[in-house]
Amino acid sequence: MTTAPRSDAPTLVEDLLLLLFQPTSGTIAGENTLFYVLGGAVLADLALGDHLITADRGRVSGVAGHPPSDDLLRPAWNYLAEKPRGVQTALAAIGPALRKPVLERLVARGDIDEAPRKVLGLFRTTALRDGRTERRARLLADVRQVLVAGAEPRARVAALAALLSASGTLPQFHREIPWTSEVITRAKALERGDWGAGAAAEAVTRTVTATVVNSVIVAVTVLPRS
């Protein structure tokens, strides 16, 4: 399997896909609108790394001369560095190509395992299994601390929890993250960029990320029905 060159640290889109992976069923939550969510994670990662800024009329643009080093993020930056784009346009442009390379990275890291299997005893396919790293459990614990215990998040965890909420899949995590009014309230605050002092992110970063997250919400909840 050929994977995109990576940095040592996982990207936000890798973390999000790993969280959305459901070990008990071997499926990924929110598959029908997954590309919007993964595209949003790439844009949020660019914002957290100061590679993305807002332009006029709610558009976003890549910061000139400041590309990301990771090859998963670079195509999105290249696209947005050409000229400012609407976030919905950017999500539709960059999202569809992300699932395969992101999943390949997770497999290469050992976060998810692939196991061959036969369907109806005839057709060979691949099943996804929980990996050996326990990184998904750690990510889920970080998000739970923020949404359930009310802990002030680091900026990256705030963005991750906001994107998870924006994906519309939080109710599927009810066993680990109870679907309560308090959790919903905290998740909505994170979506708006209200991360608390502990996130230590500049206001512009929170604004760009909140713009991205709310565009994901529109894409996930409105566009599939139109």
N, C-alpha and C positions, 0 to 999 in steps of 0.2 A: 504494500500500500504506500502510495506517495503522498506525503503531507506537505502543507505549506511551511516554509521556514519559519521558525518561531523564536521568540525571546524566551529566556528562562521563566519569566513570570507569566502565568496565564492571563489572557485578555479577559475583559469583562464579558464579552460574548461567549467565551468558553465557560466561564462561571455560570452564566445564565442558562446555557443549554444543559450543563451538568445538573443544575437544580431542577430544570424542567423534566429531565429524565426520571422515569418512574421505575425503580428497580424491581418492584413486585410484579409488574406486567411486562417490563422490557420495552415500554412505549415512551413517547415524549409527549408531555401534556401540551395541548394547544396546537397540534400539528396543522390544523386548517389555516391558521393565521400566523404560523411560526415565522415566516420570512419577515413580516413587519417587525416582530419583536426582536429578532436577531439583528435586523438592520438598525433598530433603535439602540441596541446595546453597543454596536460599533460606533454610532454617532455619539452616544454618551461617553464612551471611552475616549474618543477624540476630544470631547469637551473637557474631560477630567485631566487630560494631558496637555491642555492649552493648545490643541491643534485646530480647534473649531471656534468660530465666533458667530454672533448673530449679525445679519445685515438688515437692510431696510425691508419693510413689508413682511416681517416674520421669517425671512429666509436665513439660511446659514451658509457659511463659506469657510473653506480651509484657510488656515493662517499661512500666508505666503512665506516661503522659505523655512517653514517649520513642519516638515513631514514626520509622521510616526515611523519608528524603525521596524515595527512588526508588519509582516507581509499580509496579515489578515486585515489590518487597518489601512494599509497604504492605498489600495484601490479606491476606497471611499474618499480619502483625503484628495487623491488625484482628481476625482470627479468633482469634488466641491471646491477645489482650488482653481478650476477652470473659470467658474463664475458662481455667484450666489444662486442657491436653489431653494425651492420650497421643501420643507421637511418631508411632506407626503411624497413629493417627487423623488427625493433622495431615498426614502424607504423602499419605494417600488423599484428603484434602479439598482440598489446595492443588496437588498435583502434576499432575493431569490437564489443567489449563487452561494450563500453562506453555509447552509446546513451541512453539506458534504465535507468541506474542508474543516469546519469546526468540529464535527463528529470525529473525523480522522485524527485531529489533534488530541481529543479526549482519549481515544483508543491508544494512540502512541504514548500518551502520558501514563496509561494504566488506570485512568479514572473510570473508564467504561471498557468492558471486555466484549469481544465479538465471538460468538460460538456458532459453528455450522449446525444446521438442522435440516430435516426433511419435512416437507408438507405433504400430507396424504401418502407418506411413504415413498414418494416419487421425486418431488421437486426440491432441489437444494436451495436453501436460503440462509440468511444469517440472523441470529437472534442476539439482542443486546442484553448484557448482564452487568450487574454492579462490579466495579473494578476493585483493585487491591489497595488503593491509596487512602480511602476513607475521606477524601477531600470533599465529596458531596455532603457528608455528614457534618463536616466542619462549617461549610458554607451555610447549610440549613440552620445550624446552631447560631451562627452570627445573625442571620435574618430573624430567627425566633427571638433572640435577645432584644432586638429593636422593636419588633412588632408586638410581641407578647409581654416582655418584661419592661418595655419602655426605655431601654438603654439608649443613650445618645450614640448615634452611629458614626463610624468613619465615613468619609465621603464616598468611597467605593461601595461600602455596604449599603449606604443610603440609596445610591443609584441602583444597585442590584435589587433591593427590596422594592423600590419604586417601579422598576421594569417588571418585576414579578407580579406586582399588583396590576400594572397596566395590561399585562398579558391576559388577564381575566381568569387565570388558573388558580388563584389563591384558594378558592373553596376546595380544590382537590388535595390541598395539603392539610386538611382539617385535623388529621391525627397528630401532626407535628406542630401545626400553627392553627389553633382553634379559630374558627370563623365567627368571631364575636364583634360586637359594635365597637369595642375599644381597638381591636386590631384593624377594623375597617377605617376608623378615624385616623389612626397613625399612618396607615398605608396611604390614605388620601393626602395627608400632610406631606409625606415624602414625595408624592407625585407632583405637588405644587412647588417643591424645592425648599420646603421648611424642614431643614435637616438638623437644626440645633447647633449650638456653638461647637460641639464635639466633632462635627464633620470637618471643620477647618478648611472649607472650600470658599474661594472667592465668590462674591455675589454674581459676577458674570458667569462663572462656571455653573452655579446653581440655576441661573436663569436659562442658560442654553440647555442644560440637562432637563429642566422642567418643560421647556418647549418641545424637546424631543419626546419625552415621556408622554406628554398630552397628545402629541401627534400619533403616537403608537396607540393610545386609547381610542382615538377617532378611527384609526385604520382597523383596529380589531373589532370595534363595536358597531361601526357605521358602514364602512365600505363593503364588507361581505354581504350586507343586506340590500345594497343599492343596485 
